[in-house]
């Protein structure tokens, strides 16, 4: 798929494997996959792509403003949320725009992290923490047990990789990475023992080293809303903040839904 901003969640393989209801909007040389979710349990909303993950239309290059107006008209009455990304934006002025951000490590320029990060690595190594890839089934079991809910991703594709941190062969934490082309994204994780210093730092350090060895170009840690401690951690391991927007059709219900989750629009079409 020749689409510069697309990720694994845009692919036909993902849509075939996922347990999500999809509709596809089509235009000239583009299409937009939308997954149906319900907010407040009864109100249908269509999200591009999988909820919370970068979406947008699939095309070989950005579409013309004429085609984007057609896209907007198709979305206008459907209660649509399109998660942009640092590499994808919409230009038509009638979209509602909600600022958001992520943190990304450009792997060729990685600075090995902050001094604090290096201290944390030392703590973890001195504490006999080791990191290695592991079973996807085990990750799913532990994640569901930790969060008390089902993991709805089908993580058995080769695009998914799981890592664990261990102390004396006991699992401390885990990470689920999804890869596509030359980009890797940190999708999910869990931490069973938060009081073990440096384990999370060493876990991501090892992931970054492996990605560099495999010649990946980016490690995207994905958005964390305004979780101060998580954002500080991302900065410590060497990630840089990247801004983008969430775009929506002009719906009071969607606006209220996003406001409730801490998103406030920039500009308004209402």
C-alpha positions in Angstrom: 0.0 0.0 0.0 1.7 3.2 -1.2 0.4 5.7 1.4 3.1 7.8 3.1 1.1 8.4 6.4 -0.7 5.1 6.7 0.0 2.5 9.4 -0.9 -1.1 10.0 -4.5 -0.2 11.1 -5.2 1.2 7.6 -4.5 -2.2 6.0 -7.0 -4.7 4.6 -5.3 -7.4 6.8 -6.2 -5.5 10.0 -9.8 -4.9 9.0 -10.2 -8.6 8.1 -8.7 -9.7 11.5 -10.4 -7.1 13.7 -13.8 -7.6 15.4 -15.0 -4.2 14.4 -17.9 -3.2 12.0 -16.5 -1.1 9.1 -17.9 1.2 6.5 -15.7 2.5 3.6 -16.2 6.0 2.1 -14.7 6.3 -1.4 -13.7 9.2 -3.6 -11.4 9.7 -6.6 -8.1 7.8 -5.8 -8.9 7.7 -2.0 -10.9 5.7 0.5 -11.6 6.2 4.2 -12.2 3.2 6.5 -14.5 4.0 9.4 -15.2 1.8 12.4 -18.5 2.1 14.2 -18.5 2.6 17.9 -21.3 3.7 20.3 -20.9 6.5 22.8 -23.2 6.8 25.8 -24.0 3.1 24.8 -26.6 4.1 22.2 -25.3 6.9 19.9 -23.4 5.6 16.8 -20.1 7.4 15.9 -17.8 6.5 13.1 -14.1 6.7 13.8 -11.1 6.7 11.5 -9.2 4.5 12.2 -9.3 2.2 15.2 -10.4 4.4 18.1 -7.4 6.4 19.4 -5.0 5.3 16.7 -3.9 7.5 13.8 -6.4 7.4 10.9 -7.2 9.4 7.8 -8.0 8.4 4.2 -5.8 6.0 2.2 -4.2 7.5 -0.9 -0.9 7.7 -2.6 -0.6 11.4 -2.0 -2.7 14.2 -0.3 -6.0 14.7 -2.1 -7.1 18.0 -3.6 -9.3 20.4 -1.7 -12.1 19.6 -4.1 -11.9 15.9 -3.1 -11.6 16.8 0.6 -14.8 18.8 0.3 -16.4 15.6 -1.1 -15.0 13.7 1.9 -16.4 16.3 4.3 -19.8 16.1 2.7 -19.9 12.3 3.0 -18.9 12.7 6.7 -21.0 15.7 7.6 -24.1 13.8 8.8 -22.5 10.7 10.1 -20.8 11.9 13.3 -17.3 11.2 12.2 -14.0 11.5 14.1 -10.8 11.3 12.2 -7.6 11.0 14.2 -4.8 12.8 12.3 -1.1 12.3 12.8 2.1 14.3 12.5 2.2 13.1 8.9 -1.5 13.6 8.0 -3.7 16.7 8.0 -6.9 17.9 6.6 -7.2 21.4 5.1 -10.9 22.1 4.5 -11.9 24.9 7.0 -15.2 23.4 8.0 -13.7 20.5 10.0 -13.7 21.0 13.7 -10.1 20.7 14.9 -9.0 19.4 18.3 -5.2 19.8 19.1 -3.4 16.6 20.2 0.2 15.5 20.3 2.4 12.4 20.5 6.1 11.7 21.2 8.4 10.2 18.5 12.0 9.1 18.5 13.7 9.6 15.1 15.9 6.6 15.5 18.8 7.8 13.3 19.1 10.8 15.6 18.5 9.2 18.9 20.5 10.8 21.7 20.4 7.8 24.0 18.1 9.6 26.4 18.6 12.0 29.3 21.1 11.7 32.2 18.2 10.6 34.4 17.3 7.8 31.8 20.9 6.6 31.9 20.8 6.5 35.7 17.6 4.4 35.6 19.3 2.0 33.2 22.1 1.5 35.7 19.7 0.9 38.6 17.8 -1.7 36.5 21.0 -3.5 35.4 22.4 -3.5 38.9 19.1 -5.0 40.0 19.4 -7.9 37.5 16.6 -6.8 35.3 16.7 -8.4 31.9 14.6 -7.6 28.7 13.6 -10.0 26.0 10.8 -10.6 23.4 8.1 -13.0 24.5 4.9 -14.8 23.8 2.0 -12.7 22.4 -0.5 -15.1 24.1 1.2 -14.5 27.5 1.1 -10.8 26.9 -2.6 -10.9 26.2 -3.3 -13.0 29.3 -1.3 -10.8 31.6 -2.7 -7.5 30.1 -6.3 -8.7 30.5 -5.6 -9.8 34.0 -4.0 -6.5 35.0 -6.6 -4.2 33.4 -9.6 -6.5 34.0 -10.9 -6.2 30.5 -10.6 -7.8 27.1 -7.8 -7.0 24.6 -9.7 -6.5 21.3 -6.6 -6.4 19.1 -5.8 -9.6 17.1 -2.1 -9.4 18.1 -0.9 -12.6 16.3 0.0 -11.0 13.1 3.8 -10.7 12.4 3.3 -6.9 12.7 3.0 -7.2 16.4 6.0 -7.8 18.8 5.9 -8.2 22.5 8.6 -7.6 25.1 8.9 -8.4 28.8 11.1 -7.2 31.6 12.1 -9.9 34.1 13.7 -10.1 37.5 14.8 -13.6 38.6 12.6 -15.0 35.7 9.5 -13.2 37.2 7.7 -10.9 34.7 7.7 -7.3 35.9 6.3 -5.4 32.9 5.4 -5.9 29.2 5.1 -3.9 26.0 3.2 -4.4 22.8 4.7 -2.9 19.7 3.1 -2.7 16.2 5.3 -2.3 13.2 4.5 -1.2 9.6 7.1 -0.3 7.0 9.9 1.6 8.8 7.8 2.8 11.8 7.1 1.1 15.1 4.5 2.2 17.6 4.2 1.5 21.3 0.6 0.4 21.5 0.0 -1.1 25.0 1.8 -2.0 28.1 1.5 -3.1 31.7 3.6 -2.8 34.9 3.1 -5.4 37.5 5.6 -4.0 40.0 6.0 -0.3 39.9 8.5 -0.1 42.7 11.4 -1.6 40.7 13.6 1.3 39.6 14.5 1.6 36.0 12.6 -1.4 34.6 10.5 0.6 32.2 13.5 2.6 31.1 15.5 -0.5 30.3 12.5 -2.1 28.6 12.1 0.7 26.1 15.8 1.1 25.7 16.1 -2.5 24.6 13.2 -2.0 22.2 14.8 1.1 20.7 18.2 -0.7 20.3 16.4 -3.6 18.5 14.5 -1.2 16.2 17.8 0.5 15.3 19.4 -2.8 14.5 16.5 -3.7 12.2 16.8 -0.3 10.5 13.5 1.2 11.5 13.3 4.9 11.2 10.8 6.0 13.9 9.5 4.8 17.3 6.2 6.5 18.0 5.1 6.3 21.7 1.6 7.4 20.7 -0.5 10.0 22.6 -0.9 10.0 26.4 -3.3 12.9 26.8 -2.0 15.1 29.6 -0.5 12.3 31.8 2.4 14.3 33.2 4.5 11.4 34.5 4.1 9.5 31.2 5.1 12.5 29.2 8.1 13.1 31.4 9.2 9.5 30.9 8.9 9.9 27.1 11.1 12.9 27.2 13.6 11.1 29.3 14.1 8.3 26.9 14.7 10.8 24.0 11.4 11.3 22.4 10.3 14.6 20.9 6.8 16.1 21.0 4.9 16.2 17.7 1.6 18.0 17.3 -1.4 17.1 15.2 -5.2 17.4 15.1 -8.3 15.3 15.6 -10.8 16.3 12.9 -14.6 15.9 13.3 -17.8 16.6 11.5 -19.9 19.5 13.0 -21.7 17.6 15.7 -22.6 18.9 19.2 -22.6 15.3 20.4 -19.0 14.6 19.2 -17.9 18.0 20.5 -19.3 17.2 24.0 -17.8 13.6 23.8 -14.3 15.0 23.1 -14.6 17.8 25.6 -15.5 15.2 28.2 -12.3 13.4 27.4 -10.1 16.5 27.7 -10.1 17.7 24.0 -11.0 21.3 23.2 -11.3 22.6 19.7 -9.2 25.1 17.9 -11.6 27.1 15.7 -15.2 26.1 15.0 -17.4 25.4 12.1 -20.6 25.6 14.3 
